[in-house]
Amino acid sequence: MRKTALSAINVVWFRDDLRLADHPALSAAMADTHVPTVAVFVLDEESEGIRPLGAGAKWWLHHSLVDLSKDLDALNVPLVLLKGPAAPLVTELVSKLCTLFGLPANGLSMHWNRRYGGGERSVDTEIKAALRELGCSVSSYSGTLLHEPWVVKTKEERHYKVFTPFYNALLALPLRPEFPAPERAQEQLELDGLRAGSSSDDLESWELLPKAPDWSAGLANAWTPGEGAAHERLALVLDEVAAGYLTGRDRPGSDETSRLSPALRWGHLSPVQVWEALGALAAANREAADGARAIMRQLAWRDFCWNQLYHQPHLHQQNLRPEFDGFDWSWPTTVLPVPGSAGAASGASVSGSGESEPGQAIIDELYTAWCRGESGFPLVDAGMRQLWQIGWMHNRVRMVVASLLVKNLGIHWRAGEAWFWDTLVDADAASNPANWQWVAGCGTDAAPYFRVFNPVLQAKKFDPHGRYQAQFAPTLSHEPVVDLKESRAAALAAYEHMKQSARSGEALL
C-alpha cells in the first residue's frame, strides 16, 4: 500500500447498484488491474429533488454497505462513505484524492451507472460538468434497467403510456452484455490520510439502524441484504419457484413469489442478470417456462415504472391523469412523513389537508387503523402487519390494502404511498408510486377506478385456509371500519362526479 504519486486512479460511484457482478461502471474502472480503484457511496438526502429514505430502506442500506465493503475489500478496492449533498462532496473527494496521491486532475477517471429520477439526474449533470471542468474524465453506463427510458419508444418517437405495447417493444430489443465480477486489483490504496481529513464518514455515525425501540428483529429474521444472499434467492427461484409461479404468485400464505424486489431495488442483482437467467430457464425447462416468462414480464413492468418516473419526475406527488386532481379524496392530518414538513418524503404539502374539515377525526382514525393493521378485514390487517414485521408485503395483498385505503376509505393514494415508502425495504422511487397510481386509477395505464378489490372475497380466493392471516394477524378482534358495499358505492359515485366535473370544465373551455 503506497502513498506515493500515481499516474492514474479510477473512482466508482455506487448508488442503487450495490454489487460486483454485472456492474458496468465497476467493470470499466477495473479493466486494467494495475490502475488502483476507489469506490464511493454518498448518502444524499439533502440535494433538491432527492427523496429521503424511509426507515425500512435505511435498515437495508446499512447492512448492504457492510456487505459491499467486504466484497470490495476482496478486490483491493476501498469504500469511501460520504453523507450530505453529493455535488460538493464528490467534487471535494476528487480534489483530495488528487492531492493525497500527487495526481493531476486529468489522471483521475470517475465512473457511475446512470440514475433516472429527476433530482438524481440534475445532481449527476452538475457533478459531471464540475469534474470535467477540473479536467477529470467522467463516464456513465447503463446498469440499473433492462433498457434506458429513452430507448423503448413508439414509432412516433414517444414514450409508451400503456404497458402491453411497451412490453412488446421491449422484447424486440437486444440486451446489453452481462459483465462478470472484475478481477482483483494489483494494489489497494491507503486512504488514512483522506479519512483523517474528515472526508470519509463512518457507517455507524449515520445511525441508519433503529435503536429506541429497535423494531428490526423481524427484518433480520426475514432477510439477508447483500449480493451473495440475492444470488442464493435467484437460484431458489430458478430451481423451485418459477415452475409454479403462475398460480402460486397469488397465494400469500406460501413462498411462491420471487421475493427479488429488494435485491433489484438495491442492485444486488441487475435486471439483466435475472432476465438472462430466467430466459435460459424458459428455453431449457418446458415445465418452468411459463412461470419464468411471467417473472420476466414483472421485470419489464419495473422498467415501465421507471419510464414513467423519467418522463414524470413528480410521479409520487402528482396524478398522471390530471382529471383526478379534482377527485374528492380525504387526507389524514398526520402522515409519515407529514406533507410539507422539513425532510418530508413527499416533498411538498397537499392542498386541502383538511384539519378544519368536518369528520377529520374520523379520517384520521381510519388511516391509523389501516396503518396499524386494525381495519377489521383479516387479509388487509395481515398484510399491514407483515409490512411492519418484515418490511415487505406480498404483491397480491399490496393491491388489496391499497384498494381499501383509496376506494373504500376514500383516502388519498399519496398517504398510502408515503407509509409504504417509510416501511418497505424494497421502497422503489418508481415502482412504489406507479403501483399506487395503478390501483388508484390515476396512472397512465391503470386499473379502472371501478375495479375495487373486495378484501373478503380476495381472502376466500387466495388464502382460503387462512394460512397467511394466521401467520401475521392471528388474534384479530376489530370490527370492520367500513361497510364494503356502501363504501364501494360511495367511491363510484365520487368517481362519476369527478368525470362530470371534468366534462363540464372541458365544455367551459
Beta strands, then each sheet from edge to edge (+ up, - down):
strand 1: 9-14
strand 2: 37-43
strand 3: 79-83
strand 4: 108-113
strand 5: 137-141
sheet 1: 3+ 2+ 1+ 4+ 5+
end
